[in-house]
Amino acid sequence: MPIERFACLAGGAGLMLVLLLGTRAGWPAHFLCFALATALLWRGTAGQARCAVVAAVIGAAAFVNLLAGAAAALAVAGALFIRRTYLCAESSER
């Protein structure tokens, strides 16, 4: 596993942990944090565990702010699924 994928997985998991432990922020902040967590976990899994990433983020959002978390996860996952290309060093053209 390349180090940037590991960093994305660790960052996404850490962000979800912070959200679960409690933040006193409004729904816009929750939306942005869950969107960022979805993008980091998606990148960390190289797009191979799409359903697991979305389910994990929505499951964590159920404890914090279900509407904001589910909307963020589905919006980011939809955008990344439609895009279907991944920016990484291994796939760059030289």
N, C-alpha and C positions, 0 to 999 in steps of 0.2 A: 504494500500500500504506500503510495507516495505521501510525503510529509504534508503536502497541502490538503490532501483529503483527510488525513488524520486531524489536522488543525481545524478543518471545517466541522468534522464530527464532534470534536471536543468543544468547539465554540457553540455549536447548536445545542448540544446536550447541556452545557453550562448555562446558556440563556434560558432554556426550558426549566432548569432547576431553580434559577433565580425567580422566574415567573411563578413557579409552584410554591416557593417558600414565602412569597407574598411581596407584592409591590402595591403601593398606594397611588396608582396612576389611573387615569381615565381610559376610556375605550380606545381613543386614538393611539395612545402609547402601547396598549395591549395589541392592537392591530399591527402596528409596526414591528413590535418585538416578535409576535408569532409569524409574521411574514418573513422576517430575517431568519428566524429559527428554521422555517420550512426551506428557505433557499440554502442555508448552510448544510442542513441535513441532506437535502437533495444532492448538493455538490459533493458532500462527503461520501455518499453512497454511489456516486457517479451515475445517478439516475436509474440504478438497477432495482431499487426498492421503493418504487413510487407510492404504491398503496400503503406500505408500512410507514413511510414518512408522513403521509397525510393522516393516517389513522393515529399515529403517535401524537402529532400536534393537536388534532381535534380532541383526543383523549385527555391531553394535558389541559386543553382549553376548557374542558368540562368542569374543571375545578376552579378556574379563574374567571373567565369571561367567554362563555361558549360562543356567543354570536360573533364577537370580534375575532376569536381564534379560528373558528370554522371558516369565516369569510376570508380571512387572510390566507389560511392554508389552501383553500380551494382556488383563490385568485392566483397565488404564486404558482401552485402546481399546474393550473391550467395554462398559464403563460409559458412555463418551462416545458410542458408537454407539447404545446403547439410549436415551440421553437425547435425542439428535438436535436439541437446541436449543442455540444458542450465545449466550453472554453477551457482547455487544459493543454499542458505542454506536450503530452503524448500525441494529440491529434492536430497540432498546428502544422500548417504547410510550410515548407522551407524552400 
